């Protein structure tokens, strides 16, 4: 599992020019699921994300987690995080889980994360061609693998 987390002032997902989700202050999470991922990976990752101290405290130091700032989360599936470019110029996605495996794990990830944060987790549309508009805050971007 690979997640790219961006601290955002706001983020929005559109499908076919129609807005499907939006958040203000919080995290945009791009989620890539591999062939070897399981519920254990999801539990570990969602616990880590819910406790990440990437939001500023009163001294302007990144010392607060998503719940302490009452932030929102938007999760977007992104199989291309597993694009392997070691050979040639066309990425191979052999390590990315196929939709029949990835979608249930994606849904489980969202449900687990939803249990751990104060606000409802919002999502893009799994498997859709999405347009993601973000306003980075910082910018703060983390890549976490497990």
Secondary structure, DSSP 8 states (H G I E B T S, - for coil): -EEEEEEEEEEEEEETTEEEEEESSEEEEEEE-BTT--HHHHHHHHHHHHH---EE-TTS-EEE-TTTTT-EEEEEE-GGGG-B-SSSSS-B-TTB--HHHHHHHHHHHHHHHHHHSSS--EE--TTS-EEEEEEEEEEEEEEEE-
